[in-house]
Amino acid sequence: MVRTLRLSELQAAVKAEVQEISGPSAFRSRMLALGITPRSPVQILRRMPMGGPIEIEVRGTRLALRIKDAEQITVTVRA
């Protein structure tokens, strides 16, 4: 079974695969430059309190993303 959701909705420690990056072209280019590309594995390591950024791991690199940025990234989870 495959579930599609936004990166911001992903639970911590669940491994997913990036499917699509939406938003303005400058945002998409920035995400691609950070290594967040379609078909790359990603997982949330932790969430900051009170709607703060999330810490993710993608391609062996840890990054912090704002929730509003994570909402523009679609991922799939295989169960």
C-alpha positions as CSV (number, residue, x, y, z in Angstrom):
1,M,0.0,0.0,0.0
2,V,1.3,3.5,-0.9
3,R,0.2,6.7,0.8
4,T,0.8,10.1,-0.6
5,L,1.0,13.1,1.7
6,R,2.9,16.3,2.3
7,L,6.2,16.3,4.0
8,S,4.8,18.4,6.8
9,E,2.3,15.6,7.6
10,L,4.9,12.8,7.8
11,Q,5.5,11.3,11.2
12,A,9.0,11.4,12.7
13,A,11.2,8.4,11.8
14,V,9.0,7.2,8.9
15,K,10.9,6.8,5.7
16,A,9.4,8.3,2.6
17,E,10.3,9.2,-1.0
18,V,10.0,12.7,-2.5
19,Q,7.5,12.7,-5.4
20,E,6.9,16.4,-6.3
21,I,8.0,19.9,-5.3
22,S,5.4,22.6,-5.9
23,G,5.6,26.3,-5.5
24,P,7.5,29.1,-7.2
25,S,10.4,28.2,-9.4
26,A,12.9,29.9,-7.1
27,F,11.6,27.7,-4.2
28,R,11.9,24.5,-6.4
29,S,15.4,25.5,-7.5
30,R,16.4,26.0,-3.8
31,M,15.1,22.6,-2.8
32,L,16.9,20.9,-5.7
33,A,20.1,22.6,-4.7
34,L,19.7,21.3,-1.2
35,G,19.4,17.7,-2.5
36,I,15.6,17.4,-2.1
37,T,14.8,15.9,-5.5
38,P,12.1,13.6,-6.8
39,R,12.7,10.0,-5.9
40,S,15.1,10.9,-3.1
41,P,14.6,9.2,0.3
42,V,13.6,11.5,3.2
43,Q,12.6,11.3,6.8
44,I,11.7,13.6,9.6
45,L,14.2,13.4,12.5
46,R,12.4,15.8,14.9
47,R,9.9,18.6,15.1
48,M,10.5,21.8,16.9
49,P,7.7,22.9,19.3
50,M,5.0,25.5,18.6
51,G,5.1,25.1,14.8
52,G,8.8,25.7,14.4
53,P,10.9,24.1,11.7
54,I,11.3,20.4,11.2
55,E,14.7,18.6,11.0
56,I,14.9,16.2,8.0
57,E,17.5,13.8,6.6
58,V,17.8,13.6,2.9
59,R,20.6,11.8,1.0
60,G,22.6,11.6,4.3
61,T,22.4,15.3,5.0
62,R,20.4,16.9,7.9
63,L,18.4,20.0,7.0
64,A,15.9,22.3,8.8
65,L,12.8,23.3,6.9
66,R,10.0,25.6,7.7
67,I,6.6,24.0,8.0
68,K,5.3,26.2,5.1
69,D,8.1,24.9,2.9
70,A,7.5,21.3,3.9
71,E,3.9,21.7,2.9
72,Q,4.9,22.2,-0.7
73,I,6.8,18.9,-0.9
74,T,4.7,15.7,-1.7
75,V,6.1,12.4,-0.5
76,T,5.0,8.8,-0.7
77,V,5.2,6.2,2.1
78,R,5.2,2.5,1.4
79,A,3.5,0.3,4.0
